[in-house]
Amino acid sequence: MPSKIKGYAGKFLRVDMSEGKLSDEVFDEATLRKYLGGTGIGCKIMYEEVPPDADWSDPVNRVTIGSGPLGGTAVGGSGTISIVTKGALTGGSTSVQANGLFGAYLRFSGYDGIIVQGASESWKYLVIRDGGAELKDADEIMGLDTYEVGDYLRESYGVRGRSASVLSIGPAGEKLVRWAGVFVDHGHSASHNGSGAVLGSKKLKAIMAFRSTGSPELADPEGLKEVAQRIYEDVEYFRGTIGGVETAQKSGSGSLPIKNYTTNLWDVDAEKVDTFGERYLRDTYQFEREPCWGCRLLHCAMFRIEDGPYAGVVEEPEYEQMAAWGPVVDVKDVEATMMLSALTDRLGLENNEAGWLTGWVIECLEKGYLSKEETGIDVRWGDVDAIVELLKMISERRGFGDVLAEGVKRASEKVGGEAAKAAIYTMKGNTPRGHDHRTRWAEMFDTCVSNTSTIETHMSAMGPGAQGPENPMEVSTEVARTKGLMQLEDSVGTCRFNTRMNNVYISEAVAAATGWDFTAEEGKRVGLRAVNLMRAYNLRVGIGAEYDRPSTRYGSTPVDGPTVGISILPHWDAMLRNYYGLMGWDTETGIPLPETLEELGLGHVVKDMEKL
């Protein structure tokens, strides 16, 4: 039966892996309006159901995989899902997203989201279609990579074309690599903070959602189409992020991450740089479009490397993959970079962590902080074959790969000495996205203070003074001003590349879908509610203000390039106090103030904060 609440399928699927039991979870209209879906609902479930002292691999941990009221609609990229859980790297809150088709097909199958709890004794996969679901034995798909799982299940069920979507973990997730990710429809990654490791701990290998015949009833379908068209016209210029390495290198801005932050100058021929350009890559390798649900942008294509040592088919890499497997590890062959990007996805590893970890190992071997006898492998800058072997060692937890499987923070602390000072991470334990943030202060600051394990806002929404280094107070002010916008977007089921954190358009679309008088102000409050719930959860876990900082290398001062000698660290404490105050938090501890929580409808959290 269709939901009586317009814009919603009307139920979440609760999956108890310990009991092998499936049940429906229904939220009332007040709860849906307060949290919307995706990240918002996921934060509510995590805060209320996951004890702060529980380990990430404890069966009591929850994984919420959610769409929202715009999922599967005319809004471009509305196949997006948000995954919320207690992460394996930080032990705190995690909110990560993947695009593709899964969120739309989940809604067409009668569900707004999935809540996974418990842990099975044997590996399973989940099939969802036509308002029902079933857990199946996963023996036949164990050991398969993330591309192979989807292909195998589609073939097994006789799926034609794009009539089913598959979410899965790879071999790394099976081995509980702490930074293993979740992948949708091949290369769409929701992977920060070990989301794939958490699913692995529950022994859930994959979820298959069919493009069923249902769809949520909308209050104003024509009104929603009109808003969706305006959203598209605002972003139709977008051609993906794949050419970002070329753009960053030619700009001379110093934003390209090079050789584990040891330099801001990449020694590479101009001809090689051109091969990293978006037009060259599309003209040379693109052969098929694989758009996400409802997306009309030139993005998400399939590339074919025709011959040579890296011949094969890969999904269009994002900029962060091209950076991780290009300048971060000094690989100058763009085909090798694309191959490494696909291999990382196939193994089920998070791309950013993989790049920083590999760059750290190479630097440590080069400088003698590590020896080949310790690592069992000699990896040098640009050594593609050795990097491939290292990734396989990690995904199998083989040899030194078992140490690296714990992530760059834990691995560097275990090795100790100078090696520990060379690793890039936040003090919470997650790693940054693929830029040199020493020239992008807003992104470094946001990454460190974020509660999601990755960025919590985006520089594109900030004023010009926050775009580069210096202007510390403006940077921290803009980070605070834009908080909540990204979490709103991640609660409605849409893609950042399409909706661009535009809370006016997003809120208009929500109003058209639901029939609510839903304003931009109310939309931002939904986002801020999620930010504060995640902050409160982290504080209860023990992740306080002392962790809102970069590691030694992450926060280091550039030794060359356009920002040589300019450091963010002398300003850090003042930036934190300014940011905390603007967020309505205690300026020293970062604890949300009672009046802030009450104003956001989170009065039940006040007592928990008073106990800290």
C-alpha atoms as one frame of an Amber mdcrd trajectory, in Angstrom:
protein
   0.000   0.000   0.000   1.421   3.467  -0.904   2.494   5.697   1.950  -0.043
   8.243   3.151   2.833  10.689   3.538   3.521  12.155   0.123   7.120  12.007
  -1.026   7.813   8.787   0.898   7.649   5.074   0.220   6.526   4.852   3.831
   8.880   2.386   5.491  12.453   1.395   6.215  13.603  -2.213   6.078  15.186
  -3.355   9.350  17.562  -6.278   8.829  18.628  -8.221  11.922  21.626 -10.221
  10.731  21.932 -12.124  14.024  18.387 -13.458  13.841  18.036 -13.518  10.066
  14.878 -11.496  10.577  13.444  -8.766   8.337  10.842  -6.264   9.494   9.367
  -2.924   8.473  10.138   0.274  10.378   7.642   3.117   9.949   8.396   6.701
  10.979   5.604   9.173  11.603   5.272  12.378   9.622   6.695  14.579  12.374
   9.862  12.479  12.521  10.258  12.496   8.746   9.847  16.246   8.563  12.364
  16.703  11.360  15.075  14.444   9.857  13.863  13.911   6.229  15.848  10.733
   5.483  19.390   9.674   4.523  21.890  11.310   6.855  19.224  12.849   9.089
  17.398   9.604   9.871  20.708   7.736  10.055  22.057  10.114  12.711  18.892
   9.715  14.764  19.171   5.917  14.649  22.878   5.911  15.497  22.446   8.306
  18.415  19.501   6.415  19.881  20.542   2.812  19.205  24.360   2.543  19.215
  25.956   2.791  22.687  28.945   5.163  22.706  31.202   2.490  24.220  30.338
  -0.119  21.580  33.099  -1.082  19.161  32.521  -0.451  15.451  32.463  -4.227
  14.870  30.041  -4.948  17.709  26.762  -6.440  16.448  24.942  -3.615  18.223
  26.344  -1.125  15.712  23.874  -0.001  13.054  24.344   0.730   9.366  21.603
   2.929   7.951  21.494   3.105   4.156  18.983   5.773   3.229  17.463   7.778
   0.417  15.095  10.684   1.056  11.968  12.434  -0.207  13.632  13.386  -3.517
  14.995   9.894  -4.222  14.026   8.551  -7.647  12.364  11.805  -8.740  13.005
  14.207 -11.622  15.848  15.849  -9.708  19.141  14.884 -11.318  21.298  12.387
  -9.419  18.459  11.320  -7.126  19.649   7.720  -6.956  22.017   8.796  -4.176
  22.236   6.998  -0.840  23.729   8.091   2.449  25.298   5.571   4.813  25.498
   6.395   8.531  27.288   4.177  11.023  29.902   4.132  13.769  33.100   4.114
  11.736  36.044   1.755  11.942  38.802   4.369  11.713  37.577   7.022  14.153
  35.209   4.979  16.312  32.808   7.881  15.871  30.032   9.013  13.600  30.235
   8.452   9.871  28.112   9.863   7.061  29.165   8.955   3.519  27.357   8.984
   0.184  27.319   7.144  -3.132  25.511   8.010  -6.314  24.225   5.635  -8.970
  20.823   3.961  -9.158  20.474   2.235  -5.793  18.601   4.958  -3.901  15.992
   5.310  -6.654  15.465   1.554  -7.014  15.198   1.171  -3.246  12.319   3.649
  -3.275  10.669   2.013  -6.284  10.835  -1.267  -4.334   8.860   0.281  -1.497
  11.571   1.364   0.970  13.036   4.725   1.945  16.033   3.048   3.554  17.579
   0.015   5.239  18.720  -0.399   8.846  21.237  -3.220   9.326  22.005  -4.545
  12.810  23.454  -7.681  14.415  25.951 -10.045  12.823  25.309 -13.255  10.920
  27.211 -16.478  11.531  27.524 -16.986   7.769  27.831 -14.595   4.837  24.598
 -13.330   3.283  23.349 -10.985   0.600  20.005  -9.193   0.500  17.548  -9.003
  -2.406  14.892  -6.242  -2.464  12.036  -5.940  -4.948   8.326  -5.145  -5.164
   7.907  -4.226  -1.510   9.608  -7.337  -0.141  13.091  -8.550   0.758  14.974
 -11.794   1.329  18.337 -12.756   2.814  20.260 -15.314   0.748  23.419 -17.353
   1.301  26.397 -15.582  -0.237  28.772 -18.516  -0.721  28.865 -18.121  -4.500
  29.909 -14.443  -4.405  32.526 -14.578  -1.653  35.944 -13.395  -2.752  34.552
 -11.549  -5.764  35.543  -7.932  -6.268  32.965  -5.137  -6.367  32.651  -5.199
 -10.166  32.359  -8.997 -10.235  29.680  -9.150  -7.530  27.323  -6.905  -9.456
  27.956  -8.672 -12.753  27.458 -12.107 -11.186  24.202 -11.230  -9.447  22.752
  -9.522 -12.506  23.536 -12.565 -14.614  22.195 -14.963 -11.974  18.863 -13.145
 -11.805  18.609 -12.613 -15.563  18.761  -8.854 -15.212  18.717  -6.944 -18.475
  20.276  -3.532 -18.866  19.907  -1.264 -15.856  16.928  -2.966 -14.211  18.768
  -3.732 -10.958  21.350  -1.972  -8.803  23.944  -3.713  -6.632  25.662  -2.389
  -3.504  28.586  -4.483  -2.276  31.856  -4.766  -0.414  35.028  -6.185  -1.936
  37.708  -8.581  -0.647  38.993  -5.829   1.681  35.618  -5.576   3.396  35.507
  -9.339   3.846  38.884  -9.139   5.627  37.685  -6.226   7.795  40.310  -3.816
   6.488  39.506  -0.774   8.629  39.246   1.528   5.633  37.279  -0.763   3.344
  34.368   0.893   1.577  30.927   0.273   0.142  30.505   0.421  -3.641  27.406
   0.823  -5.791  27.054  -0.162  -9.452  30.796  -0.704  -9.895  32.642   2.490
  -8.938  30.244   4.661  -6.917  31.953   4.780  -3.552  30.580   5.483  -0.057
  33.758   4.588   1.716  35.200   7.021   4.252  35.794   5.692   7.762  35.470
   2.000   6.988  31.797   1.679   6.074  32.676  -1.511   4.183  34.465  -2.931
   7.211  31.310  -2.430   9.294  29.174  -4.272   6.724  31.858  -6.960   6.643
  31.637  -7.350  10.410  27.938  -8.100   9.931  28.732 -10.594   7.141  26.587
  -8.773   4.604  28.367  -9.020   1.250  25.864  -7.283  -1.029  22.390  -5.816
  -1.470  20.549  -6.041  -4.781  17.626  -3.682  -5.436  15.421  -4.179  -8.484
  13.825  -1.400 -10.467  10.365  -2.355  -9.331   7.124  -0.831 -10.546   6.229
   1.276  -7.520   7.132   4.885  -6.755   6.261   7.273  -3.935   3.294   9.553
  -4.554   4.319  13.197  -4.946   2.261  16.164  -3.798   3.064  18.315  -6.834
   4.811  16.320  -9.609   4.747  19.176 -12.117   6.057  21.637  -9.549   8.900
  19.259  -8.740   9.790  18.928 -12.434   9.936  22.717 -12.692  12.323  22.963
  -9.731  14.394  20.088 -11.119  14.798  21.963 -14.405  16.017  25.083 -12.607
  18.484  22.949 -10.652  19.795  21.481 -13.911  20.137  24.864 -15.616  22.226
  26.020 -12.659  24.808  23.241 -13.121  24.577  22.119 -16.760  28.158  23.292
 -17.404  29.521  20.503 -15.184  31.663  17.890 -16.971  32.868  15.771 -14.073
  35.964  16.092 -11.920  38.241  13.805 -13.911  40.346  16.633 -15.376  41.198
  18.195 -12.038  44.836  17.080 -11.981  45.578  18.929 -15.216  43.653  22.012
 -14.058  45.383  22.137 -10.662  48.864  21.571 -12.104  48.478  24.278 -14.739
  46.973  26.767 -12.273  50.114  26.782 -10.145  47.918  27.175  -7.067  49.768
  24.573  -5.025  46.542  22.645  -4.402  47.765  19.450  -6.086  48.954  16.867
  -3.503  52.448  15.779  -4.520  54.574  12.966  -3.104  52.895  12.823   0.307
  53.090  16.599   0.884  56.914  16.622   0.602  56.699  19.263  -2.137  54.205
  21.506  -3.945  56.042  21.211  -7.266  55.353  18.203  -9.512  58.258  17.420
 -11.838  56.265  16.217 -14.851  56.435  16.979 -18.569  53.773  19.281 -19.983
  52.787  16.574 -22.483  52.087  14.178 -19.626  50.001  16.792 -17.830  47.858
  17.205 -20.962  46.926  13.503 -20.832  45.270  14.141 -17.444  42.918  16.680
 -19.052  39.176  16.047 -19.208  38.781  16.483 -22.959  41.788  14.305 -23.775
  40.543  11.545 -21.484  37.010  11.575 -22.905  38.171  11.779 -26.521  40.686
   8.963 -26.044  38.989   6.504 -23.691  35.267   7.150 -23.217  33.012   4.688
 -25.040  29.746   4.535 -23.061  27.672   6.709 -20.731  26.529   5.256 -17.388
  24.541   8.128 -15.861  23.172   8.055 -12.356  19.413   8.240 -11.872  17.945
  11.265 -13.646  21.337  12.860 -14.328  21.863  14.782 -17.564  25.395  15.971
 -16.777  28.471  14.738 -18.655  29.726  12.529 -15.862  29.937   8.826 -15.013
  31.081   7.221 -18.253  32.893   3.982 -18.988  36.443   4.188 -20.308  38.342
   1.577 -22.303  42.132   1.287 -22.401  42.550  -0.564 -25.689  45.975  -2.144
 -25.295  49.200  -2.175 -23.340  49.857  -3.397 -19.791  46.781  -1.645 -18.359
  44.257  -2.645 -21.030  40.719  -3.021 -19.762  37.473  -1.234 -18.912  37.249
   1.195 -15.982  34.573   3.517 -14.691  35.393   7.198 -15.116  37.655   8.049
 -12.157  36.963  11.118 -10.060  39.619  13.759  -9.469  40.496  12.314  -6.058
  41.376   8.988  -7.656  43.456  10.641 -10.364  45.299  12.651  -7.701  45.894
   9.689  -5.386  47.288   7.503  -8.174  49.027  10.349 -10.007  50.918  13.070
  -8.120  50.521  11.633  -4.595  52.565   8.561  -5.589  54.314  10.215  -8.578
  52.768   8.074 -11.306  52.863  10.040 -14.575  51.262   7.465 -16.888  47.559
   8.347 -17.005  46.578   4.819 -18.041  48.342   3.412 -14.977  46.504   5.996
 -12.871  43.133   4.873 -14.248  44.001   1.207 -13.734  44.990   1.829 -10.104
  41.751   3.767  -9.567  39.701   0.826 -10.811  41.757  -1.697  -8.833  41.159
   0.240  -5.619  37.408   0.201  -6.279  37.413  -3.476  -7.199  39.265  -4.491
  -4.038  36.797  -2.414  -2.046  39.303   0.082  -0.635  38.736   3.775   0.061
  40.710   5.721  -2.506  42.002   8.645  -0.424  43.292   6.498   2.420  44.897
   4.186  -0.147  46.799   7.047  -1.763  48.010   8.659   1.457  48.987   5.287
   2.896  50.923   4.288  -0.225  52.675   7.662  -0.403  53.642   7.315   3.256
  55.110   3.837   2.702  57.123   5.045  -0.310  58.516   8.039   1.563  59.388
   5.906   4.591  61.256   3.377   2.432  63.052   6.158   0.573  64.198   7.857
   3.783  64.996   4.698   5.709  62.164   4.973   8.225  61.071   1.536   6.994
  63.095  -1.269   5.395  62.226  -3.845   2.783  62.799  -6.482   5.461  59.993
  -4.933   7.503  57.550  -4.399   4.646  58.334  -7.447   2.528  58.151  -5.234
  -0.550  60.157  -2.350  -2.003  57.879   0.404  -3.315  59.270   3.528  -4.954
  57.754   6.685  -6.438  55.996   5.811  -9.677  56.478   2.037  -9.278  53.097
   0.870 -10.569  53.672  -2.884 -10.276  54.806  -2.593  -6.653  51.786  -0.398
  -5.811  49.472  -3.045  -7.263  51.087  -5.702  -5.101  50.897  -3.482  -2.014
  47.145  -2.950  -2.506  46.619  -6.689  -2.834  48.651  -7.321   0.333  46.429
  -4.864   2.198  43.147  -6.277   0.889  44.278  -9.781   1.922  45.864  -8.624
   5.220  48.965 -10.426   4.020  52.335  -9.723   5.632  52.943  -6.017   6.270
  49.593  -5.458   4.585  47.999  -6.466   7.878  49.595  -3.423   9.549  48.556
  -1.128   6.703  45.020  -2.502   6.801  44.586  -0.604  10.074  44.906   2.728
   8.256  47.682   5.290   8.005  47.239   6.730  11.525  47.509   3.398  13.325
  50.200   2.074  10.978  52.370   5.161  11.429  51.945   5.114  15.203  52.926
   1.445  15.269  56.112   2.094  13.292  56.830   5.230  15.335  59.785   7.591
  15.143  60.147   9.824  12.105  57.691   7.630  10.202  54.904   8.725  12.532
  55.551  12.376  11.642  55.250  11.710   7.899  51.656  10.420   7.847  48.684
  12.497   6.647  45.493  12.219   8.708  43.290  14.075  11.176  43.690  13.358
  14.859  40.309  11.635  14.785  41.887   9.029  12.514  40.389   9.715   9.083
  42.239  11.087   6.068  41.564  14.161   3.902  40.351  14.309   0.338  42.807
  14.551  -2.534  44.150  18.084  -2.402  47.040  19.775  -0.663  44.958  21.448
   2.005  47.892  23.544   3.170  46.809  25.901   0.367  43.075  25.287   0.949
  42.666  26.276   4.562  38.875  26.040   4.608  38.982  22.412   3.506  41.716
  21.495   5.987  39.877  23.196   8.831  36.543  21.632   7.889  38.080  18.170
   7.497  39.560  18.385  10.989  36.471  19.705  12.776  34.025  17.551  10.806
  32.004  14.864  12.552  31.336  12.779   9.433  34.892  11.456   8.750  35.145
  13.582   5.604  34.276  17.161   4.651  31.137  18.516   6.299  30.717  21.508
   3.985  32.281  22.657   0.710  34.424  25.587  -0.353  32.162  26.209  -3.359
  29.519  27.585  -0.989  31.960  29.934   0.763  33.059  33.477   0.091  36.269
  34.222  -1.863  38.293  34.964   1.253  37.993  31.324   2.331  39.287  29.888
  -0.946  43.014  30.046  -0.296  45.523  30.280   2.551  45.481  33.043   5.187
  42.337  34.959   6.312  42.002  32.544   9.261  38.968  34.154  10.889  37.094
  34.412   7.604  37.923  30.755   6.900  36.512  29.522  10.213  33.509  31.849
   9.916  32.634  30.568   6.445  33.027  26.939   7.522  30.521  27.592  10.324
  28.156  29.633   8.116  27.804  26.848   5.563  27.377  23.961   8.010  24.107
  22.092   7.599  23.780  22.629   3.842  25.584  19.435   2.895  23.701  17.409
   5.504  20.382  18.695   4.138  21.432  17.528   0.680  22.493  14.154   2.075
  19.119  13.765   3.800  16.960  14.187   0.691  18.635  11.651  -1.630  20.329
  13.884  -4.200  23.806  14.313  -5.669  26.145  17.158  -4.766  27.148  17.704
  -8.395  23.505  18.357  -9.293  22.090  20.291  -6.370  25.292  22.049  -5.251
  24.149  22.490  -1.656  21.544  25.045  -2.823  19.180  24.864   0.116  16.656
  27.193  -1.584  16.172  24.846  -4.538  16.419  21.716  -2.405  13.791  22.993
   0.020  11.475  23.998  -2.835  11.833  20.480  -4.222  11.042  18.942  -0.814
   7.941  21.141  -0.565   6.788  19.993  -4.005   7.399  16.335  -3.174   5.731
  16.361   0.248   3.222  19.178   0.171   4.784  20.717   3.290   5.383  24.444
   3.558   9.089  23.648   3.689  11.371  26.693   3.627  15.118  27.054   3.070
  15.484  27.979   6.730  13.750  24.774   7.807  15.950  22.826   5.424  19.139
  24.202   6.923  17.857  23.389  10.400  17.489  19.748   9.327  21.142  19.804
   8.304  22.297  21.508  11.495  20.303  18.984  13.517  22.359  16.196  11.919
  25.642  18.063  12.502  24.846  18.552  16.182  23.687  14.953  16.682  26.932
  13.659  15.189  28.956  16.099  17.299  27.124  15.021  20.440  27.634  11.344
  19.616  31.350  11.847  19.059  31.679  13.698  22.352  29.996  10.803  24.169
  32.459   8.438  22.481  35.355  10.572  23.774  36.200  12.437  20.573  36.474
  15.973  21.909  38.075  19.278  20.954  41.596  17.872  21.258  40.922  15.753
  18.168  39.854  18.692  15.984  43.385  18.987  14.602  45.653  17.824  11.760
  48.551  15.393  12.093  52.110  16.721  11.966  52.503  16.282   8.205  48.924
  17.229   7.345  49.336  20.556   9.158  52.938  21.127   8.069  54.273  24.271
   6.399  54.938  24.055   2.624  58.659  24.065   1.835  58.214  25.324  -1.732
  55.554  26.455  -4.172  53.221  29.457  -4.031  52.517  29.229  -0.277  56.036
  28.427   0.908  56.480  29.249   4.587  52.790  29.993   5.258  51.276  27.895
   8.068  47.753  27.578   9.407  48.807  26.235  12.808  49.608  29.557  14.566
  45.970  30.535  13.978  44.369  27.190  14.789  43.223  27.744  18.382  41.679
  31.129  17.561  39.937  29.623  14.534  38.499  26.838  16.703  37.146  29.266
  19.299  35.543  31.386  16.587  34.042  28.323  14.887  32.708  26.798  18.113
  31.097  30.096  19.100  29.388  30.551  15.742  28.084  26.972  15.907  26.496
  27.655  19.294  29.000  25.465  21.129  31.190  26.098  24.151  34.179  28.005
  22.789  36.733  25.910  24.688  35.280  22.386  24.669  33.188  22.399  21.503
  30.228  20.957  23.428  26.867  22.115  21.981  25.187  24.546  24.372  21.767
  23.657  25.832  20.062  26.538  24.038  21.519  25.396  20.700  20.209  21.882
  21.149  16.821  23.057  22.380  16.436  25.412  19.423  17.105  22.489  17.049
  14.569  20.241  18.763  17.287  18.134  20.388  16.401  18.787  24.008  16.816
  15.079  24.794  20.549  15.431  24.078  21.115  18.157  26.689  21.367  15.740
  29.618  23.952  13.658  27.772  26.092  16.765  27.213  25.792  17.783  30.868
  27.346  14.444  31.871  30.566  15.142  29.945
